[in-house]
Amino acid sequence: MPAFAEPFRHGWQQAVQVRGTLHDGVSAFQHLQVLDTVPFGRLLVLDDATQTSEVDEYIYHEMLVHVPMMAHPDPRRVLVIGGGDGGALRRVLEYPVAKATMVEIDGEVVRVSRELLPTIAGDAFTDPRGELLIDDGVKYLRETSEHFDVILVDSTDPVGPAVDLFGEAFYRDARRALGDHGISSRRAARRW
């Protein structure tokens, strides 16, 4: 049975058995794959880095979302930067929020995830409280006049389009966009 192996990083590599490739393409921003794997079901891979899978996505998304959402006294307006698979948005919408805005730079990640990984987002993309913007999250945060109770950053590693999500200017803009008692949380999407 074939395998998918990430490139060596810091002297370490991970691999997984693959039943087949469901999608293999290049968007305007990155190499995008969805693999059918033996241990994890369908697996989302961006630029040869594992992002999430059907079997264990809840571990990543629950930690990213539930901790800051429960720490805020009344999270009504939430911003998710990145998260094209929809898992973070789905978890945010489990709360009685008034509005959850998701800003994802790569519309192809959203399209492919909705088609091939629909269980991760569930009904998040059709929930009337959710708003999906295909746009640059750094630019959006710099230009928005809205204030949010919680800002979540669900990004890839700091390579390619995600580099600016790790910069000082981004954090200044996030602080400005947070309301009173606002909370910001981030996790890069590395699973292993």
DOPA-350998 format. One line per 2 residues: number of its first residue (from 1); their letters; for each residue x, y, z of C-alpha. Coordinates in steps of 0.1 Angstrom, whole numbers. Layout:
N
NUM> A> X:Y:Z ~ ...
***
This chain:
192
1> MP> 0:0:0 ~ 14:34:-9
3> AF> 23:60:17 ~ 23:98:21
5> AE> 54:111:38 ~ 60:147:48
7> PF> 95:161:41 ~ 120:158:69
9> RH> 117:187:93 ~ 143:191:121
11> GW> 155:156:115 ~ 121:140:119
13> QQ> 95:127:94 ~ 61:112:96
15> AV> 43:90:71 ~ 8:74:67
17> QV> -6:46:46 ~ -27:59:18
19> RG> -56:40:1 ~ -59:67:-26
21> TL> -57:103:-36 ~ -91:121:-38
23> HD> -77:155:-48 ~ -43:168:-59
25> GV> -41:203:-72 ~ -25:237:-69
27> SA> -45:267:-59 ~ -33:303:-63
29> FQ> -16:299:-29 ~ -6:263:-22
31> HL> -4:227:-32 ~ -37:211:-19
33> QV> -43:174:-15 ~ -70:152:1
35> LD> -58:117:7 ~ -78:86:18
37> TV> -56:72:46 ~ -58:39:65
39> PF> -56:53:101 ~ -72:88:98
41> GR> -97:86:69 ~ -96:116:47
43> LL> -66:138:53 ~ -61:174:42
45> VL> -26:182:32 ~ -13:217:23
47> DD> 22:222:8 ~ 31:187:20
49> AT> 21:194:56 ~ -7:175:73
51> QT> -35:199:84 ~ -64:178:96
53> SE> -83:146:92 ~ -118:132:95
55> VD> -109:109:124 ~ -91:133:148
57> EY> -100:168:137 ~ -120:173:169
59> IY> -88:172:190 ~ -74:202:172
61> HE> -106:222:167 ~ -119:217:202
63> ML> -87:229:218 ~ -85:259:194
65> VH> -121:270:200 ~ -135:258:233
67> VP> -108:271:256 ~ -110:308:245
69> MM> -148:306:240 ~ -153:293:276
71> AH> -128:318:290 ~ -148:348:276
73> PD> -178:359:297 ~ -201:364:267
75> PR> -187:356:233 ~ -212:371:208
77> RV> -190:382:179 ~ -162:359:168
79> LV> -136:361:140 ~ -118:331:126
81> IG> -88:338:105 ~ -80:308:82
83> GG> -97:275:90 ~ -107:268:54
85> DG> -118:232:64 ~ -146:248:84
87> GA> -139:229:117 ~ -132:259:138
89> LR> -163:277:125 ~ -184:247:133
91> RV> -172:246:169 ~ -177:284:173
93> LE> -213:280:161 ~ -219:255:189
95> YP> -222:286:211 ~ -250:311:211
97> VA> -230:336:191 ~ -247:364:172
99> KA> -221:364:144 ~ -191:343:134
101> TM> -170:357:106 ~ -145:334:89
103> VE> -118:350:66 ~ -100:324:45
105> ID> -74:335:19 ~ -77:303:-2
107> GE> -112:297:-16 ~ -101:264:-31
109> VV> -94:250:4 ~ -130:258:13
111> RV> -144:244:-19 ~ -124:211:-17
113> SR> -131:207:20 ~ -168:212:15
115> EL> -168:186:-12 ~ -144:160:2
117> LP> -143:166:39 ~ -179:176:47
119> TI> -181:161:82 ~ -154:185:94
121> AG> -175:217:88 ~ -209:200:92
123> DA> -235:228:87 ~ -212:256:96
125> FT> -211:271:61 ~ -249:273:59
127> DP> -256:285:94 ~ -271:321:91
129> RG> -249:333:120 ~ -218:325:100
131> EL> -202:347:74 ~ -175:334:50
133> LI> -152:359:34 ~ -126:347:9
135> DD> -100:374:16 ~ -66:380:31
137> GV> -71:378:69 ~ -41:401:76
139> KY> -56:427:53 ~ -91:422:67
141> LR> -79:426:103 ~ -59:457:94
143> ET> -89:474:76 ~ -119:463:97
145> SE> -137:487:121 ~ -156:458:137
147> HF> -148:446:172 ~ -148:410:182
149> DV> -151:392:215 ~ -129:363:204
151> IL> -104:361:175 ~ -92:327:165
153> VD> -63:321:141 ~ -64:287:125
155> ST> -34:288:102 ~ -8:267:86
157> DP> 28:269:96 ~ 45:303:90
159> VG> 52:297:53 ~ 36:310:22
161> PA> 5:330:27 ~ 5:324:65
163> VD> 38:342:72 ~ 22:376:80
165> LF> -1:359:105 ~ 29:355:128
167> GE> 41:392:126 ~ 39:419:152
169> AF> 17:441:130 ~ -9:413:128
171> YR> -10:411:166 ~ -13:448:170
173> DA> -43:448:146 ~ -58:419:164
175> RR> -55:438:197 ~ -72:468:182
177> AL> -101:447:169 ~ -108:430:202
179> GD> -136:444:223 ~ -134:448:261
181> HG> -124:415:277 ~ -115:402:242
183> IS> -95:370:238 ~ -73:359:209
185> SR> -60:324:204 ~ -40:307:177
187> RA> -27:274:168 ~ -7:264:137
189> AR> -22:234:121 ~ 7:210:127
191> RW> -7:177:140 ~ 24:158:149
***
